[in-house]
């Protein structure tokens, strides 16, 4: 079978935390608790521009809207993580940008919530701007994909995927691999066979380094 592969590099300058801990390079670029955030912003933006010059497509996760405003022109694919996908503020913000939005299922792996986010995303909203206190009227964003990352159990199997009519990316890590990197290979094999033998909406795979 013939198909085209496009590689997207994930540049995650923030780290989502369930409680406390290091929040990412943009907050503490020198890893010494100096919290030189301005330096972090400049360093991240320089990195993104250098990668774009190498003709690479870039992705990141939207945690803090203020940070993303500094980098949005460099990013092709914006991920909404499991801990923020229920946030109304994230839904409103993403409805006002043109980037592709990757919507991860929440930590419970309830796929119904993906559709809730989609409905909000593609529709118009009125909200207060996060950086200059003006009223924004968004037009809605129809560029999105569902990202299946597992939750209390894996959710990349055919039973979960067959009834989804939106574009799907399967995250081979996280709960789908039980957070064991080598297991990503088995997830990939399963998803590849689904892509090969069934007509479904799988359009992408996500990996972490083995």
trRosetta pair geometry for C-beta under 8 A, 3 or more apart (Angstrom, degrees):
i j d omega theta_ij theta_ji phi_ij phi_ji
1 196 6.1 -174 11 -132 153 85
6 57 6.7 28 163 19 110 146
7 56 7.6 -51 100 -144 95 87
7 57 7.3 158 96 45 50 101
8 56 7.9 122 -138 172 39 82
8 57 4.5 -58 -112 99 79 107
8 58 6.9 152 -168 -108 82 7
8 59 4.9 62 150 -23 120 115
8 76 6.6 -122 -130 71 119 126
8 77 5.7 20 -172 20 156 139
9 51 6.3 -119 69 -169 149 140
9 56 5.2 11 3 166 126 130
9 57 7.0 150 18 81 74 53
9 58 5.6 -32 69 -109 89 63
9 59 6.9 178 85 23 38 80
10 58 7.9 120 -110 -165 19 60
10 59 4.9 -39 -102 76 64 102
10 60 7.0 131 -161 -90 65 40
10 79 7.9 5 -129 -9 111 138
10 206 7.9 64 -50 -150 137 102
11 44 7.5 135 156 -160 122 93
11 47 6.8 163 -146 118 139 120
11 48 6.3 -179 89 -90 169 86
11 51 7.2 -159 -57 11 138 164
11 58 5.5 -14 8 -161 117 109
11 59 7.1 148 22 71 67 46
11 60 5.4 -39 76 -82 75 95
12 15 7.1 86 140 -81 112 59
12 24 7.1 -108 139 -130 78 125
12 60 6.0 151 -95 -144 49 70
12 61 5.4 25 -124 12 100 106
13 24 5.5 95 147 161 45 125
13 25 5.1 -85 -150 60 71 101
13 26 4.2 66 152 -35 112 110
13 40 7.3 133 -178 168 119 105
13 44 4.8 19 -106 -120 149 141
13 60 6.7 -11 10 -142 88 126
13 67 7.0 -153 90 168 123 138
13 71 7.7 154 14 -38 143 165
14 23 6.3 -24 -154 160 77 81
14 24 4.0 -143 -130 8 30 167
14 26 6.0 -37 -68 32 74 121
14 27 7.4 80 -115 -21 76 104
14 61 6.6 -116 65 79 98 100
14 63 4.4 -123 110 33 150 138
14 64 6.3 160 -89 9 159 101
14 67 6.6 133 -48 72 125 164
15 21 7.3 -80 110 105 128 106
15 22 6.2 39 49 106 148 75
15 23 5.5 -167 53 -164 88 30
15 24 4.1 172 -5 -63 79 87
16 61 7.2 -80 -31 130 110 148
16 63 5.9 -167 -79 -101 85 128
16 81 5.4 -146 -39 110 159 169
16 83 5.3 160 -177 35 138 137
16 84 7.5 -125 -113 -21 134 107
17 20 6.1 38 157 -132 147 8
17 21 4.9 173 -121 44 129 99
17 23 6.3 -72 -20 -99 123 75
18 83 7.4 -149 -96 -95 61 141
22 27 7.8 174 -174 73 64 124
22 28 6.6 -98 -149 50 91 135
22 31 7.9 5 -134 -127 138 77
23 27 4.5 43 78 10 106 158
23 28 7.3 105 50 4 79 104
24 27 5.5 93 66 12 72 101
24 28 7.6 131 82 32 36 79
25 28 7.3 -101 -142 68 24 54
25 29 5.3 49 -179 -105 75 68
25 40 6.0 161 137 -147 67 108
25 43 7.5 -111 154 96 113 122
25 44 6.7 136 105 -77 116 105
26 29 7.1 21 -111 -62 17 92
26 37 6.6 38 153 -146 72 74
26 40 4.1 126 -155 147 41 127
26 41 6.3 60 -152 -71 98 56
26 44 5.5 -10 -91 -36 95 146
26 67 5.8 64 150 -137 162 137
27 35 6.0 -36 168 -131 75 79
27 37 6.0 -17 -130 -97 41 90
27 40 6.4 38 -2 -44 13 176
28 31 6.1 97 134 -86 103 32
28 32 7.3 -170 -177 40 104 45
28 33 6.4 -12 -136 -92 134 28
28 34 6.8 128 -142 51 81 61
28 35 5.5 -40 -89 -87 81 52
28 36 7.5 89 -131 29 40 65
28 40 7.3 23 10 -73 12 137
29 36 6.1 -69 36 71 101 98
29 39 5.5 -125 39 108 141 103
29 40 4.1 -176 -41 -92 114 82
29 43 5.5 104 -138 42 153 152
30 34 5.5 6 57 35 126 124
30 36 6.3 50 -2 23 113 121
30 39 7.6 20 -32 98 101 145
36 39 4.0 11 135 25 115 122
36 40 6.3 143 98 -24 70 86
37 40 5.2 -53 -149 34 36 118
37 41 6.5 40 153 -23 68 99
38 41 5.8 -49 -152 30 33 112
38 42 6.7 28 153 -12 64 105
39 42 5.9 -59 -151 40 33 108
39 43 6.0 29 155 -18 69 112
40 43 5.8 -59 -142 40 28 109
40 44 6.1 27 160 -18 66 108
41 44 6.0 -56 -145 37 26 108
41 45 6.3 22 158 -16 63 109
41 67 7.2 -143 -104 -134 96 80
41 70 5.4 -54 -159 160 111 169
42 45 6.0 -59 -147 38 28 108
42 46 6.3 29 156 -20 64 107
43 46 5.8 -52 -148 35 30 112
43 47 6.5 33 153 -20 63 105
44 47 5.6 -55 -152 35 33 113
44 48 6.4 33 153 -20 66 105
44 70 7.8 81 84 108 117 123
44 71 6.6 -54 127 -83 115 133
45 48 5.7 -51 -147 35 34 113
45 49 6.4 32 155 -17 66 105
45 70 6.2 -90 -71 150 119 104
45 71 6.2 -142 -95 -94 79 85
45 74 7.2 171 -141 -19 67 152
46 49 5.9 -57 -148 38 30 109
46 50 6.3 33 154 -20 65 107
47 50 5.7 -57 -149 36 30 112
47 51 6.4 27 155 -17 65 107
48 51 5.8 -58 -151 37 30 109
48 52 6.4 31 152 -21 65 105
48 58 6.1 64 -143 -141 90 175
48 71 5.9 150 -38 -147 169 104
48 74 4.0 57 155 155 131 157
48 75 7.6 -52 -148 -60 135 73
49 52 5.6 -52 -147 34 34 113
49 53 6.5 39 152 -23 64 102
49 74 6.6 -89 -67 -111 58 132
50 53 5.7 -52 -154 30 31 115
50 54 7.1 26 149 -13 61 104
51 54 5.7 -58 -158 37 38 110
51 56 4.7 -66 169 59 90 127
51 58 6.0 96 106 -75 135 120
52 55 7.5 45 178 -80 41 22
52 56 6.7 -105 -93 55 30 73
52 58 6.9 -60 -71 -17 83 125
52 74 6.0 -111 -49 -147 134 91
57 76 4.6 -32 -166 17 97 154
57 77 7.2 57 154 -5 109 106
58 74 6.0 -9 60 142 146 86
58 75 5.4 -90 99 -116 101 55
58 76 5.9 127 56 11 55 90
58 77 7.6 -164 106 33 40 80
59 75 6.7 84 -124 -158 26 93
59 76 6.5 -57 -74 65 66 82
59 77 3.9 -27 -106 75 100 103
59 78 7.2 -168 -155 -74 72 24
59 79 6.3 60 170 -25 109 102
59 102 7.4 21 -155 3 128 138
60 68 7.3 177 98 -113 131 92
60 71 6.8 30 13 114 163 139
60 75 5.4 -72 17 -119 106 134
60 77 8.0 146 20 86 48 64
60 78 6.4 -15 68 -119 73 64
60 79 6.9 -139 111 24 31 90
61 78 7.5 111 -127 -170 22 61
61 79 4.4 -43 -102 74 72 104
61 80 7.5 136 -155 -93 76 17
61 81 5.4 37 -162 -46 127 107
62 65 7.1 32 -172 -87 103 58
62 68 5.3 8 -122 -71 87 152
62 78 5.2 35 -35 180 113 110
62 79 6.9 -178 8 75 75 47
62 80 5.9 -24 52 -91 107 67
62 81 8.0 -161 59 -4 59 84
62 84 7.2 -138 95 105 80 154
62 90 6.3 136 111 -141 121 105
62 93 7.2 -177 174 102 145 134
62 94 7.1 176 48 -73 169 104
63 67 7.5 12 66 45 84 130
63 81 7.1 7 -81 13 84 128
63 84 6.6 -163 -118 -46 57 153
64 67 4.5 68 85 10 106 108
64 68 6.9 171 89 -12 56 87
65 68 5.7 -61 -147 39 36 111
65 69 6.5 46 156 -31 68 100
65 89 7.4 -102 -35 151 135 110
65 90 8.0 -158 -65 -101 103 61
65 93 5.3 -128 -110 -119 125 154
65 130 4.6 69 108 56 135 176
66 69 6.1 -51 -161 20 30 115
66 70 7.8 27 147 -16 57 99
66 130 6.2 -130 -71 139 70 122
66 131 6.6 132 -119 -84 76 97
67 70 6.0 -57 -169 26 43 110
67 71 7.0 1 151 8 72 113
68 71 6.0 -80 -149 53 40 94
68 72 5.5 62 157 -66 80 93
68 75 7.7 -49 -155 13 89 155
68 78 7.3 56 -147 -130 135 126
69 72 6.1 -20 -125 -12 28 118
69 130 7.3 -158 -43 79 137 115
69 131 5.8 110 -138 -44 178 146
71 74 5.2 -63 -174 41 73 112
71 75 5.9 65 133 -29 93 113
72 75 5.8 -66 -145 34 36 111
72 78 7.9 -5 -129 -76 83 131
72 97 6.4 -111 -163 -134 133 137
72 99 6.9 -123 -165 -32 88 135
75 78 6.0 71 138 -70 133 85
75 99 5.9 7 107 -121 95 148
76 99 6.5 157 175 -144 23 95
76 100 6.5 11 151 26 70 106
77 99 6.6 176 -99 173 18 103
77 100 4.8 -26 -112 75 72 107
77 102 5.8 41 174 -23 102 114
78 94 6.9 -166 97 -118 136 105
78 97 7.2 45 4 95 155 144
78 99 4.8 78 -9 113 111 136
78 100 7.0 164 24 83 70 51
78 101 5.4 -28 73 -109 95 62
78 102 6.8 -174 89 21 40 79
79 101 7.9 133 -103 -167 21 54
79 102 4.3 -28 -105 71 70 113
79 104 6.5 40 -175 -28 98 108
79 147 6.7 6 -137 -10 100 163
80 84 5.7 -120 -171 92 81 102
80 85 5.1 110 132 -94 110 76
80 90 5.7 120 -132 159 120 135
80 94 6.8 -48 -61 -58 128 153
80 101 6.3 18 -14 -176 110 100
80 102 6.8 -176 20 86 67 56
80 103 5.2 -4 54 -116 116 58
80 104 6.2 -153 90 20 63 81
80 117 7.1 -178 90 -165 153 148
81 84 5.2 66 59 25 82 99
81 85 6.8 -132 92 -37 34 87
81 104 5.5 -5 -144 40 31 138
82 85 6.2 -33 -134 0 26 116
82 104 4.9 -76 -60 117 68 122
82 105 6.6 7 -112 96 93 46
82 106 5.1 117 -165 -141 78 37
82 107 4.9 100 155 -54 129 69
82 149 6.3 -109 -59 68 120 137
82 151 7.4 163 -144 -102 138 90
83 106 7.8 106 -78 -140 25 79
83 107 7.1 34 -75 -34 66 113
84 87 4.8 -32 -170 1 71 128
84 90 5.1 105 157 -47 107 160
85 90 7.3 -95 -112 89 26 145
85 103 5.9 101 -132 -167 118 84
85 104 5.9 -135 -56 70 135 70
85 105 7.3 -116 54 -153 170 14
85 106 5.4 -137 59 -71 121 82
85 113 6.5 96 120 137 118 117
85 114 7.6 -28 173 -96 141 56
85 117 5.6 -57 -177 -74 91 146
86 106 6.3 31 -36 -87 105 135
86 113 6.6 -45 -84 -165 88 131
86 117 7.9 -96 -88 -74 36 103
87 90 4.0 75 83 7 112 107
87 91 6.7 -180 96 -11 61 83
88 91 5.5 -56 -150 36 36 114
88 92 6.3 35 154 -19 69 105
88 120 7.5 -123 -132 -160 65 154
89 92 5.8 -54 -147 36 31 110
89 93 6.3 31 155 -19 65 107
89 127 7.7 144 -128 -164 63 151
90 93 5.7 -53 -144 37 31 112
90 94 6.1 24 160 -14 66 111
91 94 6.1 -60 -144 41 26 106
91 95 6.4 31 154 -27 61 107
91 117 6.0 -142 -101 -145 109 72
91 120 4.1 -4 -179 124 138 134
91 121 5.9 -108 -154 -70 81 67
91 125 7.6 136 119 -62 85 155
92 95 5.8 -56 -152 28 30 114
92 96 7.1 18 155 -14 61 109
92 120 7.8 -65 -60 164 54 111
92 125 4.5 -143 -131 133 86 161
92 127 4.4 65 172 -23 145 157
92 136 8.0 117 161 85 105 123
92 138 6.7 170 -172 0 66 146
93 96 6.2 -75 -166 35 33 106
93 97 7.2 11 151 -11 69 110
93 127 7.8 -82 -62 82 57 151
93 130 7.3 7 -101 -22 117 132
94 97 6.1 -63 -145 36 42 103
94 101 5.0 69 -170 -101 131 144
94 121 5.6 -36 105 -127 113 99
94 141 5.8 -103 146 38 74 147
95 120 7.0 -100 -60 142 127 71
95 121 5.4 -167 -81 -153 83 44
95 122 7.5 -121 -122 -39 96 8
95 123 6.9 -38 -135 72 139 49
95 124 7.2 148 160 -128 132 23
95 125 5.1 98 77 9 149 118
95 138 4.2 95 113 134 97 150
95 139 7.6 -174 157 63 84 39
95 140 5.2 -36 -162 -112 98 37
95 141 5.2 -153 -133 2 37 95
96 125 7.3 -87 -49 57 97 107
96 136 5.8 -5 -109 163 154 134
96 138 3.7 -99 -78 -109 84 112
96 139 7.4 103 -116 22 55 66
96 141 7.3 -66 4 -41 17 113
97 101 8.0 117 76 -63 105 104
97 141 6.3 8 69 -87 55 145
98 141 6.8 -166 -109 -124 31 105
98 143 6.7 57 179 20 53 142
99 141 7.9 -3 58 -156 52 142
99 143 6.9 -155 119 96 27 133
100 143 4.6 -98 -101 151 59 108
100 144 6.8 161 -166 -92 65 26
100 145 6.6 25 172 -5 110 101
101 121 6.2 -142 65 -148 157 145
101 141 6.2 87 -11 117 126 135
101 143 6.5 115 8 99 77 74
101 144 4.5 -23 66 -110 94 84
101 145 7.4 -179 89 27 50 62
102 144 7.5 162 -82 -161 24 63
102 145 5.1 -16 -111 67 69 99
102 147 4.7 52 172 -40 99 126
102 169 6.0 -29 -138 35 115 144
103 114 5.6 130 116 -143 123 82
103 117 4.9 161 -148 102 143 145
103 118 6.8 -125 14 -63 165 77
103 121 7.5 -113 -66 -39 134 152
103 144 6.0 18 -13 -173 111 114
103 145 7.1 -178 21 86 74 45
103 146 5.7 -38 69 -112 96 52
103 147 6.2 175 76 16 36 87
104 147 4.4 -42 -90 79 65 113
104 148 8.0 160 -144 -81 63 11
104 149 5.1 3 -154 -2 110 129
104 171 7.1 19 -121 -24 107 143
105 109 5.4 51 130 -134 136 44
105 110 6.8 173 -170 59 106 43
105 111 5.9 -46 -112 -95 130 57
105 113 6.8 111 -146 67 70 105
105 114 5.7 -48 -92 -58 78 109
105 146 7.4 41 -51 -175 86 96
105 147 7.2 -142 -5 86 68 63
105 148 6.0 27 -3 -122 122 52
105 149 6.2 -164 45 35 86 81
105 150 7.9 155 68 38 122 11
105 151 6.3 -87 116 -49 114 116
105 155 6.7 -20 43 64 161 156
106 109 7.3 -118 76 -41 59 21
106 110 6.1 -7 51 41 106 91
106 113 5.4 -3 -2 80 116 157
106 151 6.8 42 101 -108 54 131
107 151 5.2 126 169 -143 34 94
107 152 7.6 77 149 -43 69 72
108 151 5.1 21 118 171 11 148
108 152 6.2 0 -148 -14 47 108
109 150 6.0 -37 -93 -178 124 34
109 151 2.7 -146 -35 20 89 125
109 152 5.9 -119 12 26 117 71
109 153 6.4 -94 25 52 165 65
109 155 4.9 170 -161 -42 121 138
109 175 7.2 -108 -67 88 119 151
110 113 5.0 72 97 -5 102 108
110 151 7.5 7 -10 -5 55 173
111 114 5.4 -32 -168 14 58 119
111 115 7.5 55 144 -13 70 95
111 146 7.8 43 -150 -170 92 141
111 148 7.8 -8 -102 -107 105 99
111 155 7.0 176 -61 -177 109 145
111 160 6.7 164 -52 -165 148 99
111 164 7.3 -101 -176 -83 136 113
112 115 5.9 -55 -166 33 45 110
112 116 6.8 48 141 -22 70 102
113 116 5.1 -45 -150 31 45 119
113 117 6.6 47 152 -19 69 98
114 117 5.9 -54 -155 34 33 109
114 118 6.4 34 148 -21 65 107
114 146 4.9 44 -171 -126 142 115
114 166 7.8 -155 142 50 119 143
115 118 5.3 -50 -145 35 37 116
115 119 6.4 40 156 -22 67 101
116 119 6.0 -52 -151 31 29 110
116 120 6.7 23 153 -12 62 107
117 120 5.9 -63 -154 41 32 109
117 121 5.9 35 152 -27 69 112
118 121 5.5 -56 -143 34 29 115
118 122 6.3 14 167 -11 66 109
118 144 6.1 177 -118 98 86 156
118 146 7.7 -40 -61 -71 123 96
118 166 6.6 -120 -107 -81 153 160
119 122 6.7 -63 -144 38 23 99
119 123 6.6 10 161 -11 59 119
120 123 6.3 -77 -153 40 27 105
120 125 7.7 37 -178 -66 82 124
121 140 7.0 95 137 -158 47 73
121 141 5.5 -65 170 64 90 91
121 142 8.0 139 122 -88 97 32
121 144 5.8 77 118 -66 155 148
122 140 4.8 38 170 -176 37 115
122 141 6.6 -100 -99 69 46 42
122 142 5.0 58 -126 -91 101 70
122 144 7.5 -98 -61 0 93 133
123 140 5.0 -59 -160 -99 1 120
124 137 6.9 2 -173 179 109 78
124 138 5.9 172 -150 87 56 69
124 139 6.0 -23 -102 -135 89 25
124 140 5.3 -65 -61 -38 52 97
125 136 7.7 20 99 105 88 95
125 137 7.7 -177 89 -151 44 41
125 138 4.6 14 49 41 84 115
125 140 7.8 124 -7 -73 79 65
126 135 6.5 0 -171 -178 93 103
126 136 7.1 166 -151 85 45 55
126 137 5.4 -10 -101 -103 79 69
126 138 7.7 -155 -72 16 32 75
127 135 7.6 163 88 -153 23 62
127 136 5.5 -19 66 59 71 101
127 138 7.3 7 22 -12 101 111
128 133 6.6 -11 -176 -140 105 51
128 134 7.6 154 -155 80 61 23
128 135 6.3 -46 -102 -102 54 55
128 136 7.1 110 -159 12 6 90
129 132 5.4 -15 108 53 138 70
129 133 6.2 -102 67 -38 94 8
129 134 4.7 22 10 53 132 69
129 135 7.2 -112 -15 -64 88 7
129 136 5.1 115 -68 -38 80 110
138 141 7.7 -48 172 -28 120 88
141 144 6.8 104 119 -49 95 99
144 166 7.1 -25 100 -174 96 131
144 167 7.4 161 103 51 53 107
145 166 7.0 164 -138 145 41 101
145 167 4.3 -67 -114 102 85 105
145 168 6.6 154 -173 -104 93 11
145 169 5.1 62 140 -12 133 103
145 203 6.7 -114 -126 62 130 120
145 204 6.8 22 179 29 161 129
146 164 6.3 -105 52 -169 153 139
146 166 5.2 98 -13 91 111 120
146 167 7.0 159 19 86 73 53
146 168 5.3 -27 70 -109 95 66
146 169 7.2 -177 89 29 45 70
147 168 7.8 142 -93 -164 29 56
147 169 4.7 -20 -106 73 75 104
147 170 7.8 159 -158 -98 57 14
147 171 5.6 56 173 -35 98 107
147 206 6.8 26 -150 -9 113 145
148 155 5.1 -128 -169 97 111 101
148 156 5.6 146 113 -87 130 67
148 160 7.0 122 -137 124 146 134
148 161 7.3 -78 -31 -85 163 93
148 168 6.4 6 -9 -164 110 105
148 169 7.4 -179 20 88 69 50
148 170 5.2 -23 61 -116 104 64
148 171 6.4 -157 87 20 48 82
148 176 7.2 86 126 -70 87 132
149 155 7.8 22 61 46 29 108
149 171 3.8 4 -102 51 79 141
149 173 7.6 -16 -148 77 91 66
149 174 4.3 15 178 67 99 155
149 175 6.3 86 138 33 71 90
149 176 6.3 -115 -170 -17 36 107
149 206 7.9 -33 -95 67 92 136
150 153 6.6 -115 -159 113 93 29
150 154 4.6 -44 -108 -116 117 44
150 155 5.3 170 -100 12 49 84
150 156 7.1 -41 -61 -23 90 89
150 171 7.3 -114 7 78 84 104
150 174 5.5 175 49 111 105 100
150 175 2.9 -148 112 88 120 97
150 176 4.0 -170 -32 -51 124 63
150 177 7.9 -155 1 7 153 48
151 155 6.7 29 8 -21 88 126
151 175 5.6 -172 -28 56 10 167
152 175 7.4 -2 -12 -160 8 152
153 175 7.1 120 135 158 6 121
154 157 6.8 91 116 -24 104 95
154 175 6.2 -168 -83 129 53 82
154 176 4.6 87 -131 -127 94 56
154 177 8.0 94 -98 -37 115 28
154 178 7.8 -56 -56 -47 104 75
154 187 7.6 -148 -146 -107 134 109
155 160 4.7 162 -174 -145 79 173
155 175 7.9 38 3 96 88 114
155 176 7.0 -85 37 -88 59 94
156 160 7.0 -37 -61 59 2 131
156 161 7.1 18 -171 -47 42 121
156 170 4.8 72 -126 -148 114 125
156 172 7.7 42 -80 -102 162 55
156 176 5.1 58 -19 -137 122 127
156 187 5.8 65 60 -155 164 99
156 190 6.5 103 116 99 115 126
156 191 5.8 -59 173 -73 123 105
157 160 5.5 92 63 11 72 99
157 161 7.1 -161 98 -2 34 98
157 190 7.2 -54 -104 165 60 137
158 161 5.8 -70 -138 46 32 104
158 162 5.6 43 168 -45 73 105
158 194 5.6 -174 -88 -111 91 117
158 198 6.6 121 -132 -11 116 168
158 200 7.8 -139 -136 -58 76 151
159 162 6.6 -38 -135 10 18 112
160 164 7.6 17 143 -24 65 117
161 164 5.7 -64 -159 24 47 116
161 168 6.3 65 -141 -144 103 175
161 194 6.5 48 75 -178 153 152
161 200 5.4 36 140 -165 112 149
161 201 7.6 -157 -180 45 94 81
161 202 6.8 4 -167 -57 142 101
162 198 7.2 -74 -105 170 91 145
162 200 6.3 -89 -108 -101 47 116
164 168 5.8 83 107 -68 140 123
164 200 7.5 50 62 -168 89 100
164 201 5.9 -112 105 42 92 129
165 201 6.5 124 -163 -45 22 148
166 201 6.2 127 92 145 27 160
167 201 5.5 -135 -109 167 30 108
167 203 4.8 -26 -161 15 98 138
167 204 7.9 45 163 6 102 102
168 200 7.1 -27 29 144 138 104
168 201 4.8 104 0 100 99 90
168 202 4.9 -49 78 -97 110 50
168 203 6.3 131 58 17 52 77
168 204 7.5 -162 109 41 48 75
169 202 7.8 109 -98 -153 25 65
169 203 6.6 -53 -72 72 69 76
169 204 3.8 -22 -112 78 93 108
169 205 6.8 -171 -163 -74 75 16
169 206 5.8 63 158 -28 112 105
170 176 7.0 127 177 -127 92 170
170 187 7.0 -166 144 162 123 110
170 191 4.9 -147 51 -111 160 149
170 202 6.4 -11 -18 -135 109 110
170 204 7.4 178 23 95 59 58
170 205 5.6 -17 65 -114 86 68
170 206 7.0 -157 97 22 41 82
171 174 5.4 24 126 21 127 120
171 176 6.0 154 93 12 74 134
171 206 4.3 -27 -112 65 64 123
172 176 6.0 -110 -151 97 26 131
172 177 6.1 53 153 -49 62 118
172 184 4.0 79 138 -149 115 89
172 187 4.1 160 -142 91 84 134
172 188 5.5 8 -115 -57 145 80
172 191 7.4 -106 -87 4 98 142
172 205 5.8 27 -30 -173 113 100
172 206 6.3 -174 12 77 76 57
172 207 5.3 -5 52 -93 122 70
173 176 6.8 73 76 56 15 97
173 177 5.2 -46 -136 20 36 131
173 179 7.2 52 176 -111 80 46
173 181 6.9 -9 -118 -112 101 62
173 184 5.8 -16 -75 -88 66 117
173 206 7.0 -84 17 114 94 90
173 207 6.5 111 -34 -150 104 38
173 208 4.5 51 -75 3 156 107
174 177 6.8 101 56 29 35 87
174 179 6.6 -10 -154 -78 23 74
175 178 6.8 29 -158 -87 44 36
175 179 7.1 -6 -85 -37 39 83
176 187 5.2 74 144 -116 113 145
177 180 5.6 -136 148 56 93 63
177 181 6.8 50 142 -107 149 18
177 183 3.8 148 -159 87 87 110
177 184 5.0 -25 -92 -65 145 63
177 186 7.8 134 -120 53 82 94
177 187 5.7 -81 -76 -23 86 135
178 183 6.0 44 39 36 90 170
180 183 4.5 74 82 -6 97 116
181 184 6.0 -29 -175 -6 50 114
181 208 6.3 -96 -118 85 101 103
181 209 7.5 -20 -147 99 139 44
181 210 5.0 153 150 -125 120 58
182 185 6.3 -27 176 7 58 111
182 210 6.4 80 -87 -145 57 108
183 186 5.5 -47 -165 33 62 111
183 187 6.5 63 139 -20 77 100
184 187 5.4 -53 -150 38 40 114
184 188 6.2 46 151 -24 69 104
184 207 5.7 93 180 -131 148 91
184 208 7.3 -161 -66 43 152 73
184 210 6.9 -131 45 -81 128 98
185 188 5.7 -53 -151 34 30 114
185 189 6.6 31 152 -20 64 103
186 189 5.7 -48 -148 32 34 112
186 190 6.6 35 153 -18 63 105
187 190 5.9 -58 -154 36 32 111
187 191 6.2 23 155 -13 68 111
188 191 5.9 -62 -144 42 28 105
188 192 5.9 32 158 -24 67 109
188 205 6.4 57 -115 -155 86 152
188 207 7.8 9 -71 -83 120 114
189 192 5.8 -52 -143 34 27 113
189 193 6.5 25 158 -17 61 106
190 193 6.1 -61 -156 35 28 108
190 194 6.7 28 149 -18 64 105
191 194 5.5 -50 -151 34 37 114
191 195 6.3 39 151 -20 67 104
191 202 6.2 171 -174 -150 98 154
191 205 6.3 138 103 -96 151 113
192 195 5.6 -55 -150 37 32 113
192 196 6.1 29 153 -20 66 110
193 196 5.5 -54 -140 38 32 112
193 197 5.9 -4 172 8 69 115
194 197 6.8 -75 -132 50 20 85
194 198 5.2 -38 -166 38 63 118
194 200 6.0 -20 158 27 104 141
194 202 6.2 94 104 -10 113 150
195 198 7.6 -38 -73 54 9 76
195 200 7.2 -92 -97 55 48 101
195 202 5.0 -98 -86 79 95 131
207 210 7.9 -36 175 -39 117 83
